[in-house]
Amino acid sequence: MRVGTAVEPGPLPDDTLDPHRDLPRFHQVEQKVRDAALDIARAQMDEGNFAKFEAGLPKRALIGDMRNDENIIIAQFHLSFLRFHNKVVDFLTENDTGWIADFDAAKSLTKLHYQWLVVHGYLKDICDPGVVSRILDTRNAHYDAFRADYAARNPGRVVGNVIALEFSVAAFRFGHSMVRNIYDYNRTFGRPNGTAPFDQIFAFTGGGGIGARFGLNLNNIPKNWVIDWARFVTPDASFADGGPQRVARAVDTVIAPPLGDMANEGGDFDAGTPDGAALRALFRNLARRNLRRGKSLHLPTGQALHAHLQSIGAVTSGPQADVRAWLDNKPELAAFLDGHAFSSATPLWFYCLAEAEGSPGPGLGEMGSWIVAATFIGALMDDADSALSREFSPDQSPLRTPDGDPIDTIERWMRFAAVLA
């Protein structure tokens, strides 16, 4: 897999790893490839938007989904997949494993390891582990019933893995409450030298112009914005100096202030007109976008969905008639909910956040856990070649870290990919 190389200014966050730690970008490919991308864009855009697209093309990442180059943490996580894939080829070439060192083997092993980590590392951590185990033990029977019902109502329509809107538009957006204002990102933008403010996390990506707003004319990220994964994959909440903690925030009904005015959003609207200013403000406010999207897609209220899931035996708890009971000492928020009749007819996204806030532990409550875990597990079980369907586990894999350990944690994933020393 093609990758990019970080450039000066430095330093890198470590002294032993290479600088090839950026996503691949269009300036790295032949002119005919860039011309093809421009031809496609020209046919789809007006003159003004095409001019912006053409000017930014050298910085644009060569990846399938540009949202993965929206903020630097996600972009660096995407890079770890490309690096992991390449290291699989190296490992199979250098070791007698019985596997052929080719693209298909690397693709398969990268996918299997990541899918295993999604279930056993991610879901069992962010969701109620009892809910995850119950879904696995029942082979996700309730989610299969949902898809069977969809197929019965839409005969002859083939859509692949059906994912409920309740997941994509509401429950899985729980992560928005976990975002921090500032991050302990690496040794340049973190302890002991400072922090990485939220807006800069979005400024050093293709979507953010790779530092253009700070006067930098770069086509790849600078070395001093390569992530130090040690500060993210080994949680540490012991710091008492007022700086950012090395853990995500708990899932609750509070989101970081910068998500109310997202710097890279709303640029298509003219802030000089009343309508343009209103639309710009809407698109820059993540909470308003989530709530409006749920309303426009006619999602059920949290209470209605919770009652339904209880009625079919997917969850054991019942709905919270008044979500104010879940809120942790937030009288102003409680008054707002009551004033808009949201306390008893609660938008699903907010209901999932409130349920998490009222549940023990920093993760999701039972209903939010079920929606998130059942969707992931349902998609994996519907794929005969997935890690779940194949009953794959890392100890069955030929891959090992440099220390000889199976790749069964996200930390070991990063070490194998050589993006963590």
Buried (B, 14 or more C-beta within 10 A) or exposed (E): BEBBBBBEEBBBBBEEBEBBBBBBBBBBBEEEEBEEBBEEBEEEBEEEEBEEBBEBBBBBBBBEEEEBBBBBBBBBBBBBBBBBBBBBBEBBEEEEBEBEBEEEBBEBBBBBBBBBBBBBBBBBEBBBBEBBEBBBEBEBEBBBEBBEEEBEEEEEEEEEEBBBBBBEBBBBBBEBBBBBBBBBBBBBBBBEEBBBBBBBBBBBBBBBBBBBEEEBEBBBBBBBBBBBBBBBBEEEEEEEEEBBBBBBBEBBBBBBEBBEBBBBBBEEBEEEEEEBBEBBBBBBBBBEBBBBBBEEEEBBBBBBBBBEBBEEEBBEBEBBEBBBEBBEEBEEBBEEBEEEEBBBBBBBBBBBBBBBBBBEEBBBBBBBBBBBBBBBBBBBBBBEEBBBEBEBBBEEBBBBBEEEBBBBBBBBBBBBBBBBB
